[in-house]
């Protein structure tokens, strides 16, 4: 069961990476109706990654990195929506701007690389422990 969860987490993480490389619509583009739409797949994939990673019974480091990747994927479009909402009332509000352009992308990059390294180390440790007959 845990192996299935790990494979699903890797698939979700790959989906998040592909969404960020090839977005449906650019983040900065405002349609006028609902500007959170480009971020909805990120929020859905990020939520699924956080829930599945929390249910994993595996290495704690891998679990932490997967949860951090999912949380940063949720926070990225959420901070854009929050910035657009708060900018109407506080024109000099820089906190969500810094979150959107610096904190969440950096967190997602670090947690993705960390989860890949932790997952590969876990995979190779298991392969080395099993004797081949």
NORKAZI-V152088 format. One record per backbone hydrogen bond with DSSP energy under -1.0 kcal/mol. CO is the residue of the C=O (numbers start at 1). NH is the residue of the N-H. If there is no record, write none. Layout:
co->(CO,CO)
nh->(NH,NH)
//
This chain:
co->(1,2,3,4,5,6,7,8,9,10,11,12,13,14,15,16,17,18,34,36,37,39,40,41,42,43,44,45,46,47,48,49,50,51,59,60,61,62,63,64,65,66,67,68,69,70,71,72,74,75,76,77,78,79,80,81,82,83,86,90,94,95,96,97,98,98,99,102,103,104,105,106,107,108,109,110,111,112,113,114,115,116,117,118,119,120,121,122,123,124,125,126)
nh->(5,6,7,8,9,10,11,12,13,14,15,16,17,18,19,20,21,22,37,39,40,43,44,45,46,47,48,49,50,51,52,53,54,55,63,64,65,66,67,68,69,70,71,72,73,74,75,76,78,79,80,81,82,83,84,85,86,87,90,93,98,99,100,101,102,103,104,106,107,108,109,110,111,112,113,114,115,116,117,118,119,120,121,122,123,124,125,126,127,128,129,130)
//
